[in-house]
Amino acid sequence: MTNENEVNACNAFIDILKKIKGVEYKIDSSPEKENRKTPDVEVILASKDKDVQSPKIAVEHTIVEAHENQIAYVTQSYNVVEKINLKCQGQLPTDRYFLLCVPPPLIVGTSIKSRNQFVEKMICWISDVAKTLTTDQRSYQLYKEYKVLLYCGGSHPEMNGKVGRMPIRPEEAEKERQDRFRRSIKDKLPKLIKYKEKGFATALLLEDISFSHALSTDNWKDLIPNQYHSEFQLKIDYVVIFVSNEKKMIVGNVWKEGSQIYAEIPENRRFSFRQ
């Protein structure tokens, strides 16, 4: 495994397995790296103790974005706002700080030239309007028909005189997030089902980077593609929803364990990985 998120999620799952099964697992192989002909699962886990009778586990991991192109938006918007912040230094009030909210269409899928033009335009506007804003006040600027928001966050000794980034979420954020869970499950299930039929246990690790620590599972069937309802129940042994930040797992919630699908995750199936 070379993907950092994948490695961290797998290690966190191994820790969870030790706590709920009392069995210590290790990474036995990475079929996806070894099999170049057909799509394969990412990882096979096996018990460290060969004398322990516990089936090998086929594992698939995927990142679930809160909205389309979330990762690209986060990365590129940080870069854009940091450029604006550096160019605004010395031009802003030093007794308060500011947060800039940039809509994704002005960032994602645009050229470097376009983003640089946006930076130059914002510098002039922010330098002027920042002087008029006090704590909790905000101002908007239209740019290519999109509203860009500047918010005055008050006073903080480490942030005063600076411009930081404030993320924006889609209007139908929860619907978009559920759509991405549904898509991730649809993409990963066929590979896991194949391994279940070979006698492996199976695990699906969903890494939620939307910064929302809970998923409403009251209607869990709505997240499962119709053609996979029975397979999901019978052939997927573990589904763990991880919450991550900067590629590190923060929380792991066991959503499915054997035939049990939790409408509400019990306390003893919620795991924290904060150091």
C-alpha positions as CSV (number, residue, x, y, z in Angstrom):
1,M,0.0,0.0,0.0
2,T,1.3,3.4,-0.9
3,N,-1.7,5.7,-0.3
4,E,-1.3,7.4,3.1
5,N,-5.1,7.5,3.7
6,E,-5.4,3.9,2.8
7,V,-2.6,2.8,5.1
8,N,-3.9,4.9,8.0
9,A,-7.5,3.6,7.6
10,C,-6.3,0.0,7.4
11,N,-4.1,0.4,10.6
12,A,-7.1,1.9,12.4
13,F,-9.3,-1.0,11.3
14,I,-6.7,-3.4,12.6
15,D,-6.8,-1.6,16.0
16,I,-10.6,-1.9,16.0
17,L,-10.5,-5.6,15.2
18,K,-8.2,-6.2,18.1
19,K,-10.6,-4.5,20.4
20,I,-13.8,-6.2,19.3
21,K,-12.5,-9.6,18.3
22,G,-9.4,-9.9,20.5
23,V,-7.4,-10.9,17.4
24,E,-4.4,-9.1,16.2
25,Y,-4.2,-8.8,12.4
26,K,-1.5,-7.8,10.0
27,I,-1.4,-6.8,6.3
28,D,-0.9,-10.1,4.5
29,S,-0.9,-8.9,0.9
30,S,-2.1,-6.1,-1.5
31,P,-3.9,-7.8,-4.4
32,E,-4.6,-4.6,-6.2
33,K,-0.9,-3.9,-6.5
34,E,-0.1,-7.5,-7.5
35,N,-3.0,-8.2,-9.9
36,R,-2.6,-5.9,-13.0
37,K,-5.2,-7.6,-15.2
38,T,-8.5,-7.2,-13.3
39,P,-9.8,-4.9,-10.5
40,D,-8.9,-6.4,-7.2
41,V,-9.3,-5.6,-3.5
42,E,-6.7,-3.4,-1.9
43,V,-5.7,-5.4,1.1
44,I,-5.9,-8.8,2.7
45,L,-5.5,-9.0,6.5
46,A,-4.5,-12.2,8.3
47,S,-4.1,-13.0,11.9
48,K,-0.6,-12.5,13.3
49,D,-0.9,-15.7,15.3
50,K,-1.0,-18.6,12.8
51,D,-2.6,-20.8,15.5
52,V,-5.6,-18.5,15.8
53,Q,-8.5,-19.8,13.6
54,S,-9.7,-16.6,12.1
55,P,-10.6,-16.0,8.4
56,K,-8.5,-13.7,6.3
57,I,-10.3,-10.4,5.6
58,A,-10.5,-8.7,2.2
59,V,-10.5,-4.9,2.7
60,E,-11.6,-2.1,0.4
61,H,-11.1,1.5,1.4
62,T,-12.4,4.7,-0.3
63,I,-12.6,8.4,0.5
64,V,-16.1,9.9,0.6
65,E,-16.2,13.6,-0.3
66,A,-18.9,15.9,1.1
67,H,-19.5,17.3,-2.4
68,E,-18.0,17.0,-5.9
69,N,-14.3,17.8,-6.1
70,Q,-14.1,18.5,-2.3
71,I,-10.4,17.5,-2.1
72,A,-9.4,19.7,-5.0
73,Y,-11.5,22.6,-3.6
74,V,-9.9,22.4,-0.2
75,T,-6.3,22.2,-1.5
76,Q,-6.7,24.9,-4.2
77,S,-8.8,27.3,-2.1
78,Y,-6.2,27.2,0.7
79,N,-3.5,28.1,-1.8
80,V,-5.6,30.9,-3.3
81,V,-6.5,32.4,0.1
82,E,-2.9,32.2,1.3
83,K,-1.8,34.2,-1.8
84,I,-4.4,36.8,-1.0
85,N,-3.3,36.9,2.6
86,L,0.3,37.4,1.8
87,K,-0.4,40.2,-0.6
88,C,-2.7,41.9,1.8
89,Q,-0.2,42.1,4.6
90,G,0.3,45.6,5.9
91,Q,-3.0,46.8,4.3
92,L,-5.4,45.4,6.8
93,P,-6.5,46.5,10.3
94,T,-4.2,44.8,12.9
95,D,-6.7,44.6,15.7
96,R,-8.9,42.0,14.0
97,Y,-8.8,39.1,11.5
98,F,-10.8,38.2,8.4
99,L,-12.1,35.0,6.7
100,L,-12.7,34.7,3.0
101,C,-15.3,32.3,1.6
102,V,-14.8,31.5,-2.1
103,P,-17.4,29.4,-4.0
104,P,-16.0,26.2,-5.6
105,P,-16.7,27.2,-9.2
106,L,-14.2,30.0,-8.9
107,I,-11.6,27.6,-7.8
108,V,-12.1,24.0,-9.0
109,G,-11.5,23.3,-12.7
110,T,-10.1,26.8,-13.4
111,S,-6.7,27.7,-14.8
112,I,-3.8,29.1,-12.8
113,K,-4.1,32.3,-14.8
114,S,-7.8,32.5,-13.9
115,R,-7.0,32.0,-10.2
116,N,-4.3,34.6,-10.2
117,Q,-6.7,37.1,-11.8
118,F,-9.1,36.3,-9.0
119,V,-6.4,36.9,-6.4
120,E,-5.5,40.3,-7.8
121,K,-9.2,41.4,-7.9
122,M,-9.7,40.3,-4.3
123,I,-6.7,42.1,-3.0
124,C,-8.1,45.5,-4.0
125,W,-11.5,44.8,-2.6
126,I,-10.4,43.2,0.7
127,S,-7.9,46.0,1.4
128,D,-10.8,48.6,1.1
129,V,-13.7,46.8,2.7
130,A,-11.8,45.3,5.6
131,K,-11.3,48.7,7.2
132,T,-15.1,49.1,7.4
133,L,-15.9,45.7,9.0
134,T,-16.2,45.1,12.7
135,T,-16.6,41.8,14.6
136,D,-19.3,39.4,13.0
137,Q,-19.9,41.8,10.1
138,R,-19.6,40.6,6.6
139,S,-19.5,42.0,3.0
140,Y,-20.1,40.4,-0.4
141,Q,-18.4,40.9,-3.7
142,L,-19.8,39.6,-7.0
143,Y,-17.2,37.9,-9.1
144,K,-18.2,36.2,-12.3
145,E,-21.8,36.0,-11.0
146,Y,-20.7,34.3,-7.7
147,K,-20.8,35.8,-4.3
148,V,-17.5,36.0,-2.5
149,L,-17.9,36.7,1.2
150,L,-15.5,38.4,3.6
151,Y,-16.2,37.9,7.3
152,C,-14.7,39.8,10.2
153,G,-14.0,37.2,12.9
154,G,-13.0,39.5,15.7
155,S,-9.7,39.6,17.4
156,H,-7.1,36.9,17.9
157,P,-3.4,37.6,18.6
158,E,-2.2,35.0,16.1
159,M,-4.6,35.9,13.3
160,N,-5.1,39.7,13.5
161,G,-4.2,41.5,10.3
162,K,-4.6,38.3,8.3
163,V,-7.1,36.7,5.9
164,G,-7.9,33.1,6.4
165,R,-10.1,30.6,4.5
166,M,-13.7,29.8,5.4
167,P,-15.1,26.8,3.5
168,I,-18.4,26.7,1.8
169,R,-20.9,23.8,1.6
170,P,-23.4,23.1,-1.2
171,E,-27.0,24.0,-0.6
172,E,-28.0,20.3,-0.5
173,A,-24.9,19.2,1.4
174,E,-26.4,16.2,3.1
175,K,-28.0,14.9,-0.1
176,E,-24.7,15.3,-1.9
177,R,-22.8,13.5,0.9
178,Q,-25.3,10.6,0.9
179,D,-25.0,10.4,-2.9
180,R,-21.2,9.9,-2.5
181,F,-21.7,7.2,0.1
182,R,-24.0,5.4,-2.2
183,R,-21.6,5.7,-5.1
184,S,-18.7,4.5,-3.0
185,I,-20.6,1.4,-1.9
186,K,-21.7,0.6,-5.4
187,D,-18.1,0.9,-6.7
188,K,-16.6,-1.3,-4.0
189,L,-19.1,-4.1,-3.3
190,P,-18.5,-6.2,-6.4
191,K,-14.8,-6.8,-5.5
192,L,-15.7,-7.7,-1.9
193,I,-18.5,-10.0,-2.9
194,K,-16.1,-12.0,-5.1
195,Y,-13.8,-12.5,-2.1
196,K,-16.6,-13.4,0.2
197,E,-17.5,-16.2,-2.3
198,K,-13.9,-17.4,-2.0
199,G,-14.3,-17.9,1.8
200,F,-12.8,-14.6,3.0
201,A,-14.4,-12.2,5.5
202,T,-15.0,-8.8,4.0
203,A,-14.6,-5.2,5.1
204,L,-15.5,-1.8,3.6
205,L,-13.8,1.2,5.1
206,L,-15.5,4.5,4.2
207,E,-13.3,7.5,5.0
208,D,-15.6,10.5,5.5
209,I,-13.7,13.8,4.9
210,S,-16.8,16.0,5.1
211,F,-16.0,17.0,8.7
212,S,-19.4,15.6,9.7
213,H,-19.0,13.0,12.5
214,A,-22.3,11.2,11.9
215,L,-24.2,9.7,9.1
216,S,-28.0,9.3,9.4
217,T,-28.5,5.5,9.0
218,D,-32.2,5.4,9.9
219,N,-32.9,4.6,6.3
220,W,-29.6,2.7,5.6
221,K,-31.2,0.9,2.6
222,D,-31.4,4.2,0.8
223,L,-27.6,4.2,0.7
224,I,-27.4,0.7,-0.9
225,P,-27.9,0.3,-4.6
226,N,-31.1,-1.8,-5.1
227,Q,-29.2,-4.7,-6.8
228,Y,-26.9,-5.1,-3.8
229,H,-29.3,-5.0,-0.8
230,S,-29.1,-8.7,-0.1
231,E,-25.4,-9.0,-0.9
232,F,-24.7,-6.1,1.4
233,Q,-26.4,-7.8,4.3
234,L,-25.1,-11.3,3.7
235,K,-21.6,-10.8,2.1
236,I,-20.1,-7.7,3.7
237,D,-18.9,-8.5,7.3
238,Y,-17.7,-5.0,8.4
239,V,-18.5,-1.5,7.3
240,V,-16.6,1.2,9.2
241,I,-17.1,4.9,8.7
242,F,-14.0,6.8,9.6
243,V,-13.8,10.5,10.1
244,S,-10.4,11.9,9.0
245,N,-8.5,15.1,8.9
246,E,-5.2,15.6,7.0
247,K,-5.1,11.9,6.2
248,K,-5.3,10.8,9.8
249,M,-8.2,8.8,11.2
250,I,-9.9,10.7,14.0
251,V,-13.0,8.5,14.7
252,G,-14.1,5.1,13.5
253,N,-17.7,4.0,13.7
254,V,-18.6,0.4,13.1
255,W,-21.8,0.7,11.1
256,K,-22.1,-3.0,10.1
257,E,-20.8,-6.1,11.9
258,G,-21.8,-9.5,10.6
259,S,-25.6,-9.4,10.0
260,Q,-26.0,-6.4,12.4
261,I,-26.5,-3.0,10.8
262,Y,-26.6,-0.3,13.4
263,A,-29.3,2.4,12.9
264,E,-27.5,4.2,15.8
265,I,-23.9,3.3,16.5
266,P,-23.5,1.9,20.0
267,E,-20.9,3.5,22.3
268,N,-18.8,0.3,22.3
269,R,-18.6,0.5,18.5
270,R,-17.3,4.1,18.4
271,F,-13.5,4.4,18.5
272,S,-11.3,7.4,18.8
273,F,-7.8,7.7,17.4
274,R,-7.0,11.2,18.6
275,Q,-3.5,11.3,20.2
